[in-house]
Amino acid sequence: MENEKRIRAFLSERFPAFDETFDRAEDLSLVVDSLGLFDLLEFVEREFNVDVPTEEFSPQKFSSIDRILEFIDQLQAHS
Amino acid sequence: MIDRINSLPQTPYGPAAVKGYDADRSSPAVDATFLKASTALSSAVTGFIASAYCRVLALLLKIPNTAWLTRDHRVFFGLAVLGLFLITPRFLILGQFAFSRFVLGHSAARPDFTGWPYLPVIIAPLVLAALVTFSFGTAARLASLVSLSLLGGLAFGYLDVASLLAFVAFATVCFAVIRLPISRLTAAFILCALTLTLTLVTSWWLAGTAIAAMAAFQTPLIPMVWYSAYEHKGQRRPLTFQRFVPYLYGRFFAGPVMTYGDMFASVSGERLAEVRFGGIKALYVAAVASIVAAGTDLLLREFRLDELTGLPLLIASYAGYVGMYCKIVVAFNTVTGILRLFGLPVRDSFNYWLLARTPNEHWQRWNLLFREWVITFVFFPIMRAKRWLFAAIMSALIVSGALHLIPAAMSSQWTVYHTTIEVSYWIINGLAIYFVIKIPGRFPRLISALGVRDNLAWSIIGIVLTSSFYSILYGMRASGNWTDLVDYCERLVTSVL
């Protein structure tokens, strides 16, 4: 829950098209552009203290809040 | 009987022995118009059947979110009713051809269904097969799909034995390379070289075969074989040959870029029902796009780009742009829809692309799975290593352009002009994307004062400007030489000024 709040706070601040009405499973592909995707990745690495290996990166893993949380869980489990 | 058929007047589609075909209407021009009109409307029927099936399925499986279906259902129903009266001649022509060739052994000319829309001929038997194999297991459904499409392709001349052998040889070599104990990157580059070799071989030595006719769709195989190498080498989804071949097979029918993992993810129960529902939706969208593409083709035959000026020229260019993109939607969504009907969870390739407000958004809505590959393997590594935004954007667009250009460059009609105009197209796109990212950052106060973000009026202006941008680019690409290009620009600009 705490992780979700942090992600939502970042998305609201960085992407004007994002608001609180977004569902956890809702598609973020029109909100987060390619550059935004890169910023989101850096945010995840910095904020959750994880390292995303280049070969693990895929836009699909950042396509919804649910998927981002799942990806963070995976990275934390492996670190 | 054979003598009687041989004595009948011949049409481009065989003997004129079916209702709706008489000797007086056998000139190619009349036949082509007749065929296009009937196929456009029979697409509506296909769409209507798809939407009806979709509703029943949604009701039975209690699947929500059918608002998109209700929205345009009435117009579609009207077209569907009209289409019912016109669908019959097309299938009679097909039936008559099949009967005379395969039952009577008569050498009738193959019906020419190469025009738009071509949807009903391809999907009608496959949708039927999907319903018949509804309760089968995944492997049996996939085997049925591949066998039926092979048989259908061979029967109607979309495929030939030489093409099939070339394809199987290509898939076998790719599979062997992926299994070699080499690094992922090395495997990926060898696979790129193999795909380019396939394009060369089919263009030069297999000219006239089905696989050569599909050469334009071969270089986008690169993302697919690349994904395969990465997925297999990552040990997340080891490849099997019996899955690898059908995975690549769809691409030969101008299918979308897919990942191996998406296509063969295991689905069952309610999720399987949702996947099938998504299949009907994809076919429904393809049917609508098919009608739009046929409509724009007819429109541009009446209102030619080289005869218009000013706003009418811009509108005609818009029609051309929409028509061209709709044809790609038809091809991709047909493959996606059929695969989903057979229970394979393939993702969408488009997201309401006509509503893009900027060139950046256009590429966020268009060919999504190809974009994902470019972002993952071109844009992201450059940004990660050097944070060079301009280089990352331009490299992504140049790689995309190269994959589109290579097959076309094999054509004997290809000239320096074509190369220049195509390269310019991708560079202009890259620059547009870069400036759309950079300009708001340079003028934050102005952007804030104008209220550009989250404002309906600005969204509409954005859609109009982006559509105009791609319409003009379409018009420029449609010009055959430098003189025509200059003439197009002059006619567009002078009238406005």
Contacts between the chains, C-beta under 8 A, distances in Angstrom:
chain1	res1	chain2	res2	distance
A	16	B	453	4.7
A	16	B	454	6.3
A	17	B	453	7.5
A	17	B	454	6.8
A	29	B	351	6.9
A	29	B	364	6.3
A	29	B	368	7.1
A	30	B	351	6.8
A	30	B	361	7.1
A	30	B	364	5.8
A	30	B	365	7.2
A	33	B	360	5.6
A	33	B	361	7.8
A	33	B	364	6.1
A	33	B	437	7.7
A	34	B	360	7.8
A	34	B	364	8.0
A	34	B	375	5.5
A	34	B	379	5.7
A	34	B	393	7.8
A	34	B	396	7.8
A	35	B	389	6.7
A	35	B	437	5.8
A	37	B	375	6.9
A	37	B	380	8.0
A	38	B	380	7.0
A	38	B	383	5.0
A	38	B	384	7.9
A	54	B	380	7.4
A	54	B	381	6.3
A	54	B	384	6.1
A	55	B	184	7.6
A	55	B	230	7.1
A	55	B	234	6.9
A	57	B	376	6.3
A	57	B	380	5.5
A	57	B	384	7.9
A	58	B	372	7.1
A	58	B	376	5.5
A	59	B	371	8.0
A	59	B	372	5.0
A	59	B	375	5.3
A	59	B	376	6.6
A	60	B	372	6.6
